[in-house]
Amino acid sequence: MAQYAQIVEISAPDQAIAGAKVSVSVTIKNLASVPVGIMVVAALEYGVTPWPDVIFPSDWANVDPGETGEFSGYFYMPDKAVTIHAYSYYYGDDGGWHFDDEKTKSVAAAVAAAQISGFTIADFKKV
């Protein structure tokens, strides 16, 4: 259970085509009664190590009490389903970042439909 930086939501599509740039946003709520520095980190679980990172151009912010911070990032979809594993951290009085919460979201691998002059592969199978 989060002390200060609770992950409220991970927003990402339910499926994506291999090679596509996939947008991800992680919403984190400040549970403290004072402003807190909050940081997000996320990685992709799909059978490779080390887990590839989700790229967050801005990965931390000072968040007012009771408010949420939204962190937008992206990754490139591999050719298989992935689980986005997000972690939140808060900035402590000791001058360091401390792990606080985690959440996951799955993204399935989608199959691209090839199109030739307005026809799909399914149209050619009808012939």
C-alpha positions in Angstrom: 0.0 0.0 0.0 1.4 3.4 -1.0 2.4 5.9 1.6 2.8 9.0 -0.5 2.7 8.2 -4.2 -0.2 6.0 -5.2 -0.5 4.9 -8.8 -4.1 5.6 -9.8 -4.0 4.5 -13.4 -1.9 3.3 -16.3 -3.4 4.4 -19.6 -2.3 2.6 -22.8 -4.1 0.8 -25.6 -5.3 -2.7 -25.1 -3.4 -3.8 -28.2 -0.8 -2.5 -30.6 0.9 -3.6 -33.8 4.6 -4.7 -33.7 6.9 -1.7 -34.3 4.3 0.9 -33.5 5.0 3.7 -31.1 2.7 3.2 -28.1 1.7 6.1 -25.9 1.5 5.5 -22.1 0.5 7.7 -19.3 0.7 7.0 -15.6 -1.3 9.0 -13.1 0.0 9.2 -9.5 -1.7 10.7 -6.5 0.1 12.5 -3.7 -1.4 11.0 -0.5 0.6 13.3 1.8 -0.6 16.5 3.5 2.3 18.4 2.0 3.8 18.8 -1.5 5.9 15.8 -2.5 8.4 15.1 -5.2 7.0 12.1 -7.2 8.8 10.0 -9.8 7.6 7.3 -12.2 9.6 4.4 -13.7 8.1 1.7 -16.0 9.4 -1.3 -17.8 8.1 -3.9 -20.3 7.8 -7.5 -19.2 7.7 -9.9 -22.2 10.4 -12.5 -21.8 13.6 -10.5 -22.3 16.1 -9.3 -19.7 16.8 -6.7 -18.8 13.3 -5.4 -19.2 13.2 -2.5 -21.7 12.2 0.9 -20.2 9.1 2.9 -21.1 10.6 6.4 -22.0 9.2 9.3 -20.0 10.7 12.6 -21.2 9.6 14.1 -17.8 9.7 11.5 -15.1 9.2 13.5 -11.9 7.2 16.4 -10.6 6.4 18.2 -7.3 2.7 17.3 -6.7 0.5 19.2 -4.2 -1.3 17.4 -1.4 -4.3 15.3 -2.7 -3.5 16.2 -6.3 -2.4 13.9 -9.1 0.5 14.1 -11.5 0.3 12.6 -15.0 3.5 11.3 -16.6 3.4 10.7 -20.4 5.7 8.3 -22.1 6.1 5.8 -24.9 7.6 2.6 -26.1 7.9 0.7 -29.3 5.7 -2.5 -29.4 7.6 -5.7 -29.8 6.1 -8.7 -31.7 4.5 -10.2 -28.7 2.2 -9.1 -25.8 3.8 -7.0 -23.0 2.9 -6.1 -19.5 3.7 -2.5 -18.6 5.0 -2.6 -15.0 5.0 0.9 -13.5 6.6 2.0 -10.2 6.2 5.2 -8.2 8.8 6.8 -5.9 8.6 9.8 -3.5 11.5 12.1 -2.6 12.3 11.8 1.1 13.7 14.1 3.7 17.0 12.2 3.4 17.5 13.5 -0.1 16.8 10.2 -1.9 14.0 8.6 -3.9 12.0 5.8 -2.2 9.9 3.1 -3.8 6.2 3.4 -2.9 3.8 1.7 -5.3 3.4 -0.5 -8.4 0.8 -1.4 -10.9 0.6 -3.3 -14.2 -1.3 -3.1 -17.5 -1.2 -5.6 -20.4 -1.0 -4.7 -24.1 -1.7 -7.5 -26.6 0.1 -7.8 -29.9 -2.3 -6.9 -32.8 -2.1 -8.3 -36.3 -1.9 -5.7 -39.0 -4.2 -6.1 -42.0 -2.4 -5.6 -45.2 -4.1 -3.4 -47.7 -3.6 -3.1 -51.5 -5.5 -0.4 -53.3 -8.3 -0.5 -50.8 -8.6 -4.3 -50.6 -7.7 -6.4 -47.5 -6.2 -9.8 -47.5 -9.7 -11.1 -46.6 -11.0 -9.8 -49.9 -8.5 -11.9 -51.8 -9.4 -15.0 -50.0 -13.0 -14.7 -51.3 -11.9 -15.3 -54.8 
